[in-house]
Amino acid sequence: MAIIHRLDNNIINKIAAGEVVERPASIVKELVENSIDARATAISVEIRNGGISYIRVTDNGVGMDKDDAEAAFLRHATSKIKSMEDLKNIITLGLRGEALSSIAAVSQIELMTRQPGSMSGYNVINHGGKLIQAREIGCPEGTTIVVRNLFYNTPARLKFLNSTRSETAAISDLIAKLIMANPMVSIRYLNNDKTIYHSPGDDQLINCIISIYGKDIKNELIPVKVELDELSITGYIGKPTITRANRTHQSFFVNGRYIKDNMLTRCVEEALKDWMMVNRFPWCVLHIEIQPEKVDVNVHPSKTEIRFRDPQVIRYILTNSLKKIIEKQPYIPRVFSSTKIMTKDEFSENNSDCEKQIKDIVKGKVRLIHFLN
């Protein structure tokens, strides 16, 4: 008896969903990126119950016609690439054609879409990967997707989700990254009908940062602008006054895509190490623009991991550029640069002031040098 058999489409979609849909934040990421690829200039994201029971993403993009609206739920169906050559020059955020089919496989999803100039729109309802309804409707131009009851048909996956508070925090952090990645798009984010973020969409990165961190952070930032033939680096690094206890406030974007990359993190920390206290990490928002063929974004379905063709070149340019930028800031001293130097003999000669001298050394006001006479 044969022991190798073909899996049916239902099982295949659920397996694929395990890679694409890790948690509610994964759904928000895929849907917002689809809206950006659809040339939307305004996007609204609404969630309830940490995105587990309800996610709604609305945009004013190009929309879809009847055939595309139904085909969008097919696995590996995409408008982003057509041939092998397109994989060498990816300029869109999406590329695999797995998002909607994977989301539909583990949720109850509804799509409403209308193209500009069309008399009517189209509505598609899909539950667990099965088409429930497809019909013409009246709706605004653009696309709205509503996702309800995530993992309703895979209760084992539902049990592995974190608390509502943790899932909400993950979505909030993701939306902040998407806002800073796309200054030209106005993104509004609501949690339980309360507006959390609302970016202006005026193509000014600083205004995106202010919409997330507040206006007080503006005076704590150092602008970064590096223009080279190989790549360009723009954004902001924080002064030592806003260092953090962890790396969650380090944001890197490559060709408009938010990514997580240990090499870029090490570059920033290496460049700023002389200005950082121990166990503190720099704040930064950096956009790197590089030729698409010099970076591989087709590494993982989440698309947050990439590979540079010449990582050592990127490392050298980024590290040295940031060093030069921060060295030009006269109001940022190096460690001990403004402290008084005291020899060991000077410290022992004046015992009456010993206690005060010890306090000054602890506070960093005085640096004790043992090898000087």
Backbone hydrogen bonds, N-H to C=O, Kabsch-Sander energy under -0.5 kcal/mol:
donor,donor_aa,acceptor,acceptor_aa,energy
5,H,3,I,-0.5
12,I,8,D,-2.2
13,N,9,N,-2.6
14,K,10,N,-1.6
15,I,11,I,-2.2
16,A,12,I,-2.5
17,A,13,N,-2.3
18,G,14,K,-1.0
18,G,15,I,-0.6
19,E,15,I,-0.6
19,E,16,A,-1.3
20,V,16,A,-1.7
21,V,17,A,-2.7
22,E,20,V,-1.0
26,S,23,R,-1.3
27,I,23,R,-1.0
28,V,24,P,-2.0
29,K,25,A,-2.3
30,E,26,S,-2.1
31,L,27,I,-2.6
32,V,28,V,-2.6
33,E,29,K,-2.3
34,N,30,E,-1.9
35,S,31,L,-1.9
36,I,32,V,-2.3
37,D,33,E,-2.4
38,A,34,N,-1.3
39,R,36,I,-1.7
40,A,35,S,-1.8
43,I,186,S,-2.9
44,S,58,T,-2.8
45,V,188,R,-3.2
46,E,56,R,-2.8
47,I,190,L,-1.9
48,R,54,Y,-1.9
51,G,48,R,-1.4
52,I,49,N,-1.7
53,S,48,R,-0.9
54,Y,48,R,-1.1
55,I,147,V,-1.9
56,R,46,E,-2.7
57,V,145,I,-2.4
58,T,44,S,-2.5
59,D,143,T,-2.4
60,N,42,A,-1.0
62,V,38,A,-1.8
69,A,65,D,-2.4
70,E,66,K,-1.5
71,A,67,D,-2.3
72,A,68,D,-1.9
73,F,70,E,-1.1
74,L,71,A,-2.0
76,H,97,G,-1.9
77,A,74,L,-1.3
77,A,97,G,-1.0
78,T,76,H,-0.5
86,D,83,S,-0.7
87,L,83,S,-0.6
87,L,84,M,-0.9
88,K,85,E,-1.3
89,N,86,D,-1.2
91,I,89,N,-0.5
102,S,98,E,-2.3
103,I,99,A,-2.7
104,A,100,L,-2.7
105,A,101,S,-1.4
106,V,102,S,-0.7
106,V,103,I,-1.1
107,S,104,A,-0.9
108,Q,148,R,-2.5
109,I,107,S,-0.6
109,I,126,N,-3.0
110,E,146,V,-2.4
111,L,124,V,-3.1
112,M,144,T,-2.7
113,T,122,Y,-2.2
114,R,142,G,-2.4
118,S,115,Q,-2.0
121,G,137,I,-3.5
122,Y,113,T,-2.8
123,N,135,R,-3.2
124,V,111,L,-2.5
125,I,133,Q,-2.8
126,N,109,I,-2.9
127,H,130,K,-2.3
128,G,104,A,-0.5
128,G,107,S,-2.6
128,G,126,N,-0.5
129,G,104,A,-0.9
130,K,127,H,-1.7
132,I,125,I,-3.0
133,Q,125,I,-1.6
135,R,123,N,-2.3
137,I,121,G,-1.5
139,C,137,I,-0.5
142,G,114,R,-2.8
143,T,59,D,-0.8
144,T,112,M,-3.1
145,I,57,V,-2.4
146,V,110,E,-2.6
147,V,55,I,-3.2
148,R,108,Q,-3.0
148,R,146,V,-0.5
149,N,53,S,-1.1
150,L,52,I,-2.6
151,F,106,V,-3.4
152,Y,106,V,-0.5
152,Y,149,N,-1.6
154,T,151,F,-0.9
157,R,154,T,-1.2
158,L,154,T,-1.5
159,K,155,P,-1.6
160,F,156,A,-0.6
160,F,157,R,-0.9
161,L,158,L,-1.3
167,E,163,S,-2.5
168,T,164,T,-2.4
169,A,165,R,-2.1
170,A,166,S,-2.0
171,I,167,E,-1.9
172,S,168,T,-2.6
173,D,169,A,-2.4
174,L,170,A,-2.0
175,I,171,I,-2.8
176,A,172,S,-2.0
177,K,173,D,-1.8
178,L,174,L,-2.5
179,I,175,I,-2.5
180,M,176,A,-2.0
181,A,177,K,-1.8
182,N,178,L,-1.1
185,V,182,N,-1.9
186,S,41,T,-2.6
187,I,185,V,-0.7
188,R,43,I,-2.7
188,R,186,S,-0.5
189,Y,197,Y,-2.8
190,L,45,V,-3.1
191,N,194,K,-2.6
192,N,47,I,-2.6
192,N,190,L,-0.5
194,K,191,N,-1.4
195,T,193,D,-0.5
196,I,189,Y,-3.2
197,Y,189,Y,-1.1
199,S,187,I,-2.2
203,D,183,P,-2.3
205,L,203,D,-0.6
207,N,204,Q,-0.6
208,C,204,Q,-1.4
209,I,205,L,-2.3
210,I,206,I,-2.2
211,S,207,N,-1.9
212,I,208,C,-0.8
212,I,209,I,-0.8
213,Y,209,I,-3.3
214,G,210,I,-2.2
217,I,214,G,-1.1
218,K,215,K,-1.3
219,N,216,D,-0.7
220,E,217,I,-1.9
221,L,218,K,-1.0
222,I,237,I,-2.9
224,V,235,G,-2.8
226,V,233,I,-3.0
228,L,226,V,-0.6
228,L,231,L,-1.9
232,S,289,E,-2.0
233,I,226,V,-2.5
234,T,287,H,-2.4
235,G,224,V,-1.6
236,Y,285,V,-2.7
237,I,222,I,-2.3
238,G,283,W,-3.1
239,K,220,E,-2.6
242,I,239,K,-2.3
243,T,240,P,-1.2
244,R,281,F,-2.9
250,Q,247,R,-1.5
251,S,249,H,-0.6
251,S,284,C,-2.5
252,F,259,I,-0.6
253,F,286,L,-2.3
254,V,257,R,-2.6
255,N,253,F,-0.6
255,N,288,I,-2.7
257,R,254,V,-1.4
258,Y,256,G,-0.5
259,I,252,F,-2.2
260,K,304,T,-2.9
261,D,259,I,-0.5
265,T,261,D,-1.7
266,R,262,N,-2.4
267,C,263,M,-2.1
268,V,264,L,-2.0
269,E,265,T,-2.2
270,E,266,R,-2.4
271,A,267,C,-2.3
272,L,268,V,-1.8
273,K,269,E,-0.5
273,K,270,E,-0.6
275,W,272,L,-1.8
276,M,273,K,-0.9
280,R,277,M,-1.5
281,F,244,R,-3.0
284,C,249,H,-1.8
285,V,236,Y,-2.9
286,L,251,S,-2.5
287,H,234,T,-3.7
288,I,253,F,-3.6
288,I,286,L,-0.5
289,E,232,S,-2.6
289,E,287,H,-0.5
290,I,288,I,-0.5
291,Q,230,E,-0.7
294,K,291,Q,-2.4
295,V,292,P,-1.5
296,D,307,R,-3.0
297,V,295,V,-0.6
299,V,297,V,-1.3
299,V,305,E,-0.6
300,H,297,V,-0.5
303,K,300,H,-1.9
307,R,296,D,-1.7
309,R,294,K,-2.5
313,V,310,D,-0.5
314,I,310,D,-1.6
315,R,311,P,-2.5
316,Y,312,Q,-2.3
317,I,313,V,-2.4
318,L,314,I,-2.6
319,T,315,R,-2.3
320,N,316,Y,-2.2
321,S,317,I,-2.1
322,L,318,L,-2.1
323,K,319,T,-1.9
324,K,320,N,-2.1
325,I,321,S,-2.0
326,I,322,L,-2.4
327,E,323,K,-2.0
328,K,324,K,-0.9
328,K,325,I,-0.6
329,Q,326,I,-1.5
332,I,329,Q,-1.6
335,V,274,D,-1.2
337,S,334,R,-1.8
339,T,336,F,-1.3
340,K,365,K,-2.0
342,M,340,K,-0.5
342,M,367,R,-2.6
344,K,369,I,-1.0
347,F,343,T,-1.7
348,S,344,K,-1.6
349,E,345,D,-1.8
350,N,346,E,-0.8
351,N,349,E,-0.7
353,D,350,N,-1.0
354,C,351,N,-1.5
357,Q,353,D,-2.5
358,I,354,C,-2.3
359,K,355,E,-1.9
360,D,356,K,-2.2
361,I,357,Q,-2.2
362,V,358,I,-2.4
363,K,359,K,-2.3
364,G,360,D,-0.6
364,G,361,I,-0.9
365,K,360,D,-2.1
366,V,360,D,-1.3
367,R,340,K,-3.3
368,L,366,V,-0.5
369,I,342,M,-3.1
369,I,367,R,-0.6
370,H,368,L,-0.6
